[in-house]
């Protein structure tokens, strides 16, 4: 079949970028794929209470060709992570094995460099050590290409990997999506909490709380009273623990610990609370909390800790995270990932030629979580979603 007759064909010069993004939502066996004029949307979910969304923007590909099927030839498609859920447009949509896709992308040794990711998230201090291996050297990454092809409705998803003269082709069987599949709704016009911070801070906090094996994570935020932003873990075999993101800086390297609370503060010079114009934790770039009158001055919401932990790969790899909550209690963790020309993650400590370097590419991964109700703590996981529907 001629290339112009195919519904979709896209070529990436760096398979590592694609693997990194898809691996962030790799907690499920299968993924629902939707091909649009502006990128490929991958969605996974578990138990109708946690959902991961990854959007592979066409900017990640050196060549991106999408021929709209006849039924949607006149439809407009300007999609992004914010509105990638198309309004009934009949773009190609199918289910593939995400685990098989990730294994295919690793054929030539592409991996998520777990040691490097752990090191990057484990400390937010500048590092002069650059980990490398035979499979993540810039020269090898630049010589590896990945091609996605989708010929027609019902066809397999074709993936071709090529590196230094060696070519591997794989065809993944596609399936019709389940009609009962429901996306977790997030009210963008009803956001009552928006906190933007470095993703490493959130990853460190979740890692610390995970050491006590909690079953429930509580998010507490207030713009008027202390503590302003706190994550607490409870319900596990050990005592309750919490991480408080503090306003005050300390001369130490960012962390104070007592027997019941871990306080994360930014490094740098000391600064008294009285000198701060806004009451917001020091580590946050944006801190907007506006609970409805019925909630009082503080937002408190509980979630399954094991579900939040499914976003840990994204927390470790991302540069920044936007923590948002709507009136229904749905939590959205949107991670921003920036890649350099070699496909490596750009962190705030990375050496760059400029702040807005044209060589870098920004992508987003979004997680959504349904909150716990009292009956959910006893095992009723679908109660909140049923109520929202």
Secondary structure, 3 states (H helix, E strand, C coil): CCHHHCCEEEEECCHHHHHHHHHCCCCCCEEEEEEECCEEEEEEEECCCEEEEEEEEHHHCCEEEECCCHHHCCCCCCCCCCCCCCCCCCCCEEEEEHHHHHHHHCCCCCCCCHHHHHHHHHCCCCCCCCCCCCCCCHHHHHCEEEEEEECCCCCCEEEEEEECCEEEEEEECCECCCCCCCCCCCCHHHEEEEEEEEHHHHHHHHHHHHCCCCCEEEEEEECCCCCCEEEEEECCCCCCEEEEECCCCCCCCCEEECCCEEEECCCCCCCCHHHCCCCCCCCEEEEEECCCHHHCCEEEEEEEHHHHHHHHHHHHHCCEEEEEEECCCCEEEEEEEEECCCCCECCCCCCCCCCCCCCCEEEEEEEEECCCCCCHHHCCCCHHHHHHC
